[in-house]
């Protein structure tokens, strides 16, 4: 049984490419079952591991998902286009809208897990927020579920003394969210910095985001700065890479 195709490309990758083209052309529609391992073994005369690797490529790229006992199906979930600049404009949160409203359209977003605590600041966060040795942080941990699919876990750190007794310390921060509340406290965000990188998830992240094996995560660390140049929030986000398109649209 051949495991290499004509040329240098592995056979499993050639099979995966054929399946991807069939998905793009509409031969397999969202929700359709893809050929199983036995089907691919017979059709392409390959070993089971080769067929399994081919299906694994589609799962790792977010095009397909495995359903226990049923097979591998074309993923019905469509990636979310995250508009990195528009979503943070003051027109969004300043008018009481969620920053997510720039991305969602008519899609359904639920924050199904929220935890708010006061803690000692992590070593990498304290210097950014310019905290003294004894100063603590308000920590907001959330999980965001889009159209029934977990897509993002986020942890925000804010100086506890800055947000004490405000809605930021509550589960529901109210219209416009954290940034609108910071503005009411006299610390309106006027500048944001986002740093982006990618890696494989740890076990907890993979479980929280219901990730298929081999799917990497995108890490976005956003720092919000008030008018006086002080950092007022550090938000560390972990995104399912297969669930997002990151869009940055700006003038030259």
URPEZI-V394733 format. One record per residue. N is the residue number from 1. RES is the residue in one small letter. SS is DSSP state (~ for helix, > for strand, _ for the rest). OMEGA is omega in degrees with one decimal (none if undefined). Layout:
BEGIN
N|RES|SS|OMEGA ; N|RES|SS|OMEGA
END
This chain:
BEGIN
1|x|_|-177.2 ; 2|x|_|175.2 ; 3|x|_|177.4 ; 4|x|>|177.0 ; 5|x|_|175.5 ; 6|x|_|-175.7 ; 7|x|_|-170.1 ; 8|x|_|-177.1 ; 9|x|_|178.9 ; 10|x|>|-177.7 ; 11|x|~|-178.6 ; 12|x|~|180.0 ; 13|x|~|177.1 ; 14|x|~|178.0 ; 15|x|~|178.9 ; 16|x|~|179.8 ; 17|x|~|177.3 ; 18|x|~|179.3 ; 19|x|~|178.4 ; 20|x|~|178.3 ; 21|x|~|177.8 ; 22|x|~|176.5 ; 23|x|~|-179.6 ; 24|x|~|-177.7 ; 25|x|~|-180.0 ; 26|x|_|176.5 ; 27|x|_|171.9 ; 28|x|_|-178.2 ; 29|x|_|175.7 ; 30|x|_|-179.2 ; 31|x|_|-179.9 ; 32|x|_|175.9 ; 33|x|>|176.7 ; 34|x|_|174.8 ; 35|x|_|179.9 ; 36|x|_|-178.8 ; 37|x|~|-179.4 ; 38|x|~|178.9 ; 39|x|~|-177.8 ; 40|x|~|177.1 ; 41|x|~|-178.3 ; 42|x|~|-175.6 ; 43|x|~|-174.1 ; 44|x|~|179.8 ; 45|x|_|179.9 ; 46|x|_|177.3 ; 47|x|_|-179.2 ; 48|x|~|-179.1 ; 49|x|~|178.4 ; 50|x|~|178.0 ; 51|x|~|-180.0 ; 52|x|~|178.3 ; 53|x|~|-179.8 ; 54|x|~|177.8 ; 55|x|~|178.3 ; 56|x|~|177.3 ; 57|x|~|-179.1 ; 58|x|~|179.0 ; 59|x|~|-178.2 ; 60|x|~|178.7 ; 61|x|_|175.6 ; 62|x|_|-179.7 ; 63|x|_|-176.3 ; 64|x|>|178.0 ; 65|x|>|178.8 ; 66|x|>|175.4 ; 67|x|>|-172.1 ; 68|x|_|177.4 ; 69|x|_|-176.1 ; 70|x|_|-179.7 ; 71|x|>|-179.7 ; 72|x|>|-173.3 ; 73|x|>|173.6 ; 74|x|>|-175.8 ; 75|x|_|179.7 ; 76|x|_|-178.5 ; 77|x|_|178.4 ; 78|x|_|-179.3 ; 79|x|_|178.5 ; 80|x|>|176.4 ; 81|x|>|-177.5 ; 82|x|>|-177.3 ; 83|x|>|-167.4 ; 84|x|_|-177.9 ; 85|x|_|-177.2 ; 86|x|~|-174.3 ; 87|x|~|-177.0 ; 88|x|~|-179.2 ; 89|x|_|-179.7 ; 90|x|~|178.0 ; 91|x|~|179.6 ; 92|x|~|-173.8 ; 93|x|~|179.9 ; 94|x|_|178.5 ; 95|x|_|175.9 ; 96|x|_|178.6 ; 97|x|_|174.8 ; 98|x|_|175.9 ; 99|x|_|179.0 ; 100|x|_|-175.1 ; 101|x|~|176.8 ; 102|x|~|-174.3 ; 103|x|~|-161.2 ; 104|x|~|-168.9 ; 105|x|_|-179.1 ; 106|x|_|-179.2 ; 107|x|_|-172.3 ; 108|x|_|178.1 ; 109|x|>|178.4 ; 110|x|>|169.9 ; 111|x|>|-170.7 ; 112|x|>|176.2 ; 113|x|>|176.1 ; 114|x|>|176.1 ; 115|x|>|179.8 ; 116|x|>|-178.0 ; 117|x|>|169.8 ; 118|x|>|-172.2 ; 119|x|>|169.5 ; 120|x|>|-177.5 ; 121|x|_|173.4 ; 122|x|_|-175.5 ; 123|x|~|-176.6 ; 124|x|~|-178.0 ; 125|x|~|-175.5 ; 126|x|~|-179.5 ; 127|x|_|-179.4 ; 128|x|_|179.7 ; 129|x|_|178.5 ; 130|x|_|-178.2 ; 131|x|_|173.0 ; 132|x|_|-173.6 ; 133|x|_|-176.0 ; 134|x|_|-176.8 ; 135|x|_|-178.4 ; 136|x|>|-179.4 ; 137|x|>|167.1 ; 138|x|>|-177.0 ; 139|x|>|178.1 ; 140|x|>|178.7 ; 141|x|>|-177.8 ; 142|x|>|168.7 ; 143|x|>|-177.3 ; 144|x|>|-177.6 ; 145|x|>|-178.3 ; 146|x|>|180.0 ; 147|x|_|177.9 ; 148|x|_|-177.3 ; 149|x|>|173.9 ; 150|x|>|-175.7 ; 151|x|>|-172.7 ; 152|x|>|166.8 ; 153|x|>|-173.5 ; 154|x|>|175.7 ; 155|x|>|179.5 ; 156|x|>|176.4 ; 157|x|>|177.1 ; 158|x|>|178.2 ; 159|x|>|-176.1 ; 160|x|~|-179.1 ; 161|x|~|-177.9 ; 162|x|~|-172.3 ; 163|x|~|-177.8 ; 164|x|_|176.4 ; 165|x|_|176.2 ; 166|x|_|179.7 ; 167|x|~|178.0 ; 168|x|~|179.6 ; 169|x|~|178.9 ; 170|x|_|178.3 ; 171|x|_|179.7 ; 172|x|_|-177.7 ; 173|x|_|177.9 ; 174|x|_|-176.4 ; 175|x|_|-179.5 ; 176|x|_|174.0 ; 177|x|~|-174.4 ; 178|x|~|-175.5 ; 179|x|~|175.6 ; 180|x|~|179.1 ; 181|x|~|176.1 ; 182|x|~|178.5 ; 183|x|~|179.1 ; 184|x|~|179.4 ; 185|x|_|-180.0 ; 186|x|_|-178.6 ; 187|x|_|-177.6 ; 188|x|_|175.6 ; 189|x|>|178.8 ; 190|x|>|-178.5 ; 191|x|>|178.1 ; 192|x|>|172.8 ; 193|x|>|176.6 ; 194|x|>|174.6 ; 195|x|>|-172.9 ; 196|x|>|171.8 ; 197|x|>|-176.8 ; 198|x|>|175.8 ; 199|x|>|173.6 ; 200|x|>|-177.5 ; 201|x|_|168.0 ; 202|x|_|-173.0 ; 203|x|~|-179.6 ; 204|x|~|179.2 ; 205|x|~|179.8 ; 206|x|~|178.8 ; 207|x|~|-178.9 ; 208|x|~|-176.5 ; 209|x|_|179.3 ; 210|x|_|-174.5 ; 211|x|_|170.5 ; 212|x|_|-179.7 ; 213|x|_|177.4 ; 214|x|_|-179.7 ; 215|x|_|178.2 ; 216|x|>|174.8 ; 217|x|>|172.4 ; 218|x|>|177.6 ; 219|x|>|175.6 ; 220|x|>|174.9 ; 221|x|>|-178.7 ; 222|x|>|174.6 ; 223|x|>|178.0 ; 224|x|>|-178.0 ; 225|x|>|175.6 ; 226|x|>|-173.3 ; 227|x|_|-178.0 ; 228|x|_|178.5 ; 229|x|_|-179.4 ; 230|x|_|173.2 ; 231|x|>|-177.4 ; 232|x|>|176.3 ; 233|x|>|166.8 ; 234|x|>|-177.0 ; 235|x|>|179.8 ; 236|x|>|-175.0 ; 237|x|>|175.3 ; 238|x|>|-174.5 ; 239|x|>|168.4 ; 240|x|>|-173.6 ; 241|x|~|-179.7 ; 242|x|~|-176.7 ; 243|x|~|-172.0 ; 244|x|>|159.4 ; 245|x|>|-180.0 ; 246|x|>|-176.8 ; 247|x|>|175.8 ; 248|x|_|-173.3 ; 249|x|_|-177.4 ; 250|x|_|-179.0 ; 251|x|_|176.9 ; 252|x|_|none
END
